[in-house]
Amino acid sequence: MTDQRGVGCPRVGQMWRMLAKRPVGLEIHRGVEASIGLALVILPLVLGFAPGSPFAISVEAVFVGIVLGFVLASLGLVGSRRGDALGPSLHRAIDIGAAVALILAALLFAAFGATRADAVIFALAAFPYALLVLFTRYESAGPDEAATTVSEEPVP
């Protein structure tokens, strides 16, 4: 990329190098993943039972949203700091599958859904989740010594 003078912009190059290193750690990833999953569980329930509303979604979208939301929320909550509950490589494989499922749900509900809200709810979840999967560094953080160390001093 170049600026107005035709000179290369170093900030853009630095940004791409940073994104290539996958700046999102697995702990942050798990928190965002659980939040997206909980939103997918709650939003279809809230929006799905408002007949006549422009935000009303079909029963099928409610069901798919709850199932996919439960999968994402449980993925985000099952991991531990050491990565022994779910290994990083398995987590990444499941994340890629979940991102593809969200994208397919958005496309299928856009093509065959009863309302636009059916597709919009999945597209709004698929876009940030796909970015999250793309920029996550799937490495085990190892034990956090500061969080697990017990002091030998008596408590006053």
C-alpha positions, 0 to 999 in steps of 0.5 A: 500500500502507498500513501498520497505521495506514492511512498509505501506505508510502513504501518500497513506492512506492520499491521499485516506482519502482526496479523500473520503472527496470529495475535489472539491467544487461546485464553482470549479466544475462549472468552470471545467464543463463549460470548458468541455462543451465548449470544447465539443461544439467547438472541434466537429465543428473544427474537424468535417469539415476537410474532409480527416483529421485523426481527422475528425468526423462524422456528428452524433458525431458533433451533439451529441458533441454539444448537450452534450457540451451545457448541460454541459456548461449550467449546469456550468453556471446556478448555483449561489454561494448560490445554489438557481438557481440549488440545489446541489442534482439536480445538482448531479443527472444531473451530474451523468446522463451527465457522463453516457451519455458521457460514453455511447456516447464513447462506442457507437461511438467506436462500431458503429462509422465511425472513431476512432475520434468519440469515442476518443472525447467523451472518452477524455471528459468522463474520466475527467468529471466522475472524476470531478463528483466523487470527487465533494462535492455537498454542497451549499457554502452559500452567500459570505459575502466578495463579497456581502458586500457594504462599506458605505465609500464614494469613493474618 
